[in-house]
């Protein structure tokens, strides 16, 4: 988790719970642990029920845009994409990336991301209409692309996604959700971030979650988690997502002056 010090202090004033502030970090422990009050707990699931006049608004932070047109998946085997446009999947991806990318097939894991547009096919790009699917390996013998999810089946249209090298979009998206909820009073924010976006995994020099902390006003409590799969409404239904950050803002209708 990554509550920052000033955000966690604001949250502690509202609830009877000790929060341990940390800098964003992502590890894969054998026995996942969590801190609750003064105790360290392992392999537990925490459920939180919120009641009253509370509203949750969501914005999706992909940090990706389509790098080209649509391509049709034509053959799969479980989570492995064997053919795209009736050609070996790895050949198609290598062609789309181009030789200037300097990547071998082995480099595709946690780098190649395919997007599924759940909105208008040829409409203006909307981040909230895309469900990203991340490659986690290759099947060199069959020239297949091994994906994290199994829902990319024959007949699905996908686009190769280009990742942003900057974090400017983060502040823009958070400012949008703050403006959208400006008539309500913020209670706290919760950020669910793909573990693959952590600097240790994606090769970036800076932590993307730190930029979320910077973009949010200090008076709004913030906490978050790294996850394996994110969930958010996309194209009218709830979708599992890869390589995505989901920023949730909880607000109340009570006057801000209270």
JOVENGI-V704873 format. One record per backbone hydrogen bond with DSSP energy under -1.0 kcal/mol. NH is the residue of the N-H (numbers start at 1). CO is the residue of the C=O. Records with the same first field share a line. If there is no record, write none. Layout:
# JOVENGI-V704873
NH = CO, CO
This chain:
# JOVENGI-V704873
8 = 4
9 = 5
10 = 6
11 = 7
12 = 8
13 = 9
14 = 11
15 = 11
17 = 15
22 = 3
34 = 41
36 = 39
39 = 36
41 = 34
43 = 32
54 = 52
55 = 251
57 = 249
59 = 247
61 = 245
65 = 162
67 = 160
71 = 158
73 = 156
74 = 83
75 = 83
77 = 80
80 = 77
81 = 145
82 = 75
83 = 75
84 = 87
85 = 72
87 = 84
89 = 82
90 = 143
92 = 88
93 = 89
94 = 90
95 = 91
96 = 92
97 = 93
98 = 94
101 = 98
102 = 99
107 = 104
108 = 105
110 = 135
111 = 108
112 = 108
114 = 133
115 = 159
116 = 131
118 = 129
123 = 120
129 = 126
130 = 127
131 = 116
133 = 114
135 = 112
136 = 146
137 = 146
139 = 144
144 = 139
145 = 81
146 = 137
147 = 79
148 = 134
153 = 151
155 = 73
156 = 153
158 = 71
159 = 115
161 = 113
162 = 65
164 = 63
170 = 167
172 = 168
173 = 169
174 = 170
175 = 171
176 = 172
177 = 173
178 = 174
179 = 175
180 = 176
181 = 177
182 = 179
184 = 181
185 = 252
187 = 250
188 = 250
189 = 221
190 = 248
191 = 223
192 = 246
193 = 225
194 = 244
195 = 227
197 = 194
198 = 195
201 = 198
202 = 198
203 = 199
212 = 208
213 = 209
214 = 210
215 = 211
216 = 212
220 = 217
223 = 189
225 = 191
227 = 193
230 = 241
232 = 239
234 = 237
237 = 234
239 = 232
241 = 230
242 = 132
245 = 61
246 = 192
247 = 59
248 = 190
249 = 57
250 = 188
251 = 55
252 = 185
258 = 255
